[in-house]
Amino acid sequence: MSSMKRLQALRRIAQIKQDIELARLAALAAEERGIKMEQESLREDLRSAWRVTETAPETGVVAMQFGRWVDQRQTVLAQEAARLSAQLEAQRAASVKALGRAEVMKKLMEKSRNEIAALKSRG
């Protein structure tokens, strides 16, 4: 296998690795957005529950129970968000590394092509 073909194969591998890492990063970012959306939804639902108690005081006990459940769920979501934050940080680093590798391979390919073209034009 010629060195150019090896470079092409390595570049394809680097591109695939880049695509994989970016897809993983996108999936984690989507999961993070989902957690944030759920947290906001819970806050809004709790505000709505307390607004109902203003016109229907008998719903206060239910609103308090709901509030406790929301607090528990928010705790779980906060733990998930913390775990996810660490994963996102690691995945960002892996994605940057993969992007760098792909870029280096691209430049090596361009340099090799230019050198081959220069040799052909001389000869």
C-alpha positions as CSV (number, residue, x, y, z in Angstrom):
1,M,0.0,0.0,0.0
2,S,1.4,3.3,-1.0
3,S,2.0,6.0,1.6
4,M,-0.7,8.2,-0.1
5,K,-3.2,5.3,0.3
6,R,-2.2,4.9,3.9
7,L,-2.7,8.6,4.5
8,Q,-6.1,8.4,2.9
9,A,-7.1,5.4,5.0
10,L,-5.8,7.2,8.2
11,R,-7.7,10.3,7.2
12,R,-10.9,8.4,6.8
13,I,-10.4,6.8,10.2
14,A,-9.7,10.2,11.7
15,Q,-12.9,11.6,10.1
16,I,-15.0,8.6,11.3
17,K,-13.6,9.1,14.8
18,Q,-14.4,12.8,14.7
19,D,-17.9,12.0,13.6
20,I,-18.4,9.5,16.4
21,E,-17.0,11.9,19.0
22,L,-19.2,14.8,17.8
23,A,-22.3,12.6,17.8
24,R,-21.6,11.6,21.3
25,L,-21.2,15.2,22.3
26,A,-24.5,16.1,20.6
27,A,-26.2,13.3,22.4
28,L,-24.9,14.4,25.8
29,A,-25.8,18.0,25.0
30,A,-29.4,16.9,24.1
31,E,-29.6,15.0,27.4
32,E,-28.5,18.2,29.2
33,R,-31.1,20.2,27.5
34,G,-33.7,17.7,28.4
35,I,-32.8,17.9,32.1
36,K,-32.9,21.7,32.0
37,M,-36.3,21.6,30.3
38,E,-37.6,19.2,32.9
39,Q,-36.3,21.3,35.7
40,E,-37.9,24.4,34.3
41,S,-41.2,22.6,33.7
42,L,-41.3,21.3,37.3
43,R,-40.7,24.9,38.6
44,E,-43.5,26.2,36.4
45,D,-45.8,23.3,37.4
46,L,-45.1,24.1,41.1
47,R,-45.8,27.8,40.6
48,S,-49.1,26.8,38.9
49,A,-50.0,24.6,41.8
50,W,-49.5,27.3,44.3
51,R,-51.5,29.8,42.2
52,V,-54.4,27.4,42.4
53,T,-54.3,27.5,46.2
54,E,-54.9,31.2,46.0
55,T,-58.4,30.6,44.7
56,A,-58.9,27.1,46.2
57,P,-57.3,27.0,49.6
58,E,-58.4,23.4,50.0
59,T,-55.8,22.4,47.5
60,G,-53.0,23.5,49.8
61,V,-52.2,20.1,51.1
62,V,-52.0,18.6,47.6
63,A,-49.8,21.5,46.6
64,M,-47.5,20.9,49.5
65,Q,-47.2,17.2,48.7
66,F,-46.6,18.1,45.1
67,G,-43.9,20.6,46.2
68,R,-42.1,17.8,48.2
69,W,-42.2,15.5,45.2
70,V,-40.9,18.4,43.0
71,D,-38.0,19.0,45.5
72,Q,-37.1,15.3,45.4
73,R,-37.3,15.2,41.6
74,Q,-35.2,18.3,41.4
75,T,-32.6,16.7,43.6
76,V,-32.4,13.7,41.3
77,L,-32.2,16.0,38.3
78,A,-29.4,18.0,39.9
79,Q,-27.4,14.8,40.5
80,E,-28.0,13.7,36.9
81,A,-26.9,17.2,35.7
82,A,-23.7,17.0,37.8
83,R,-22.9,13.6,36.4
84,L,-23.7,14.8,32.9
85,S,-21.5,17.9,33.3
86,A,-18.5,15.7,34.0
87,Q,-19.3,13.5,31.0
88,L,-19.8,16.6,28.8
89,E,-16.4,18.0,29.8
90,A,-14.7,14.7,29.0
91,Q,-16.6,14.4,25.7
92,R,-15.7,18.0,24.7
93,A,-12.0,17.2,25.2
94,A,-12.4,14.0,23.2
95,S,-14.2,15.9,20.4
96,V,-11.5,18.6,20.3
97,K,-8.8,15.9,20.1
98,A,-10.7,14.1,17.3
99,L,-11.2,17.4,15.4
100,G,-7.5,18.1,15.8
101,R,-6.5,14.7,14.5
102,A,-8.8,15.0,11.5
103,E,-7.4,18.5,10.7
104,V,-3.8,17.2,10.9
105,M,-4.6,14.4,8.6
106,K,-6.3,16.8,6.2
107,K,-3.2,19.0,6.1
108,L,-0.9,16.0,5.7
109,M,-3.0,14.8,2.7
110,E,-2.8,18.3,1.2
111,K,0.9,18.5,1.7
112,S,1.5,15.1,0.2
113,R,-0.7,15.9,-2.8
114,N,1.2,19.2,-3.3
115,E,4.5,17.4,-3.1
116,I,3.4,14.7,-5.6
117,A,2.1,17.4,-8.0
118,A,5.4,19.3,-7.7
119,L,7.4,16.1,-8.5
120,K,5.2,15.3,-11.5
121,S,5.5,18.8,-12.8
122,R,9.3,18.6,-12.7
123,G,9.5,15.4,-14.3
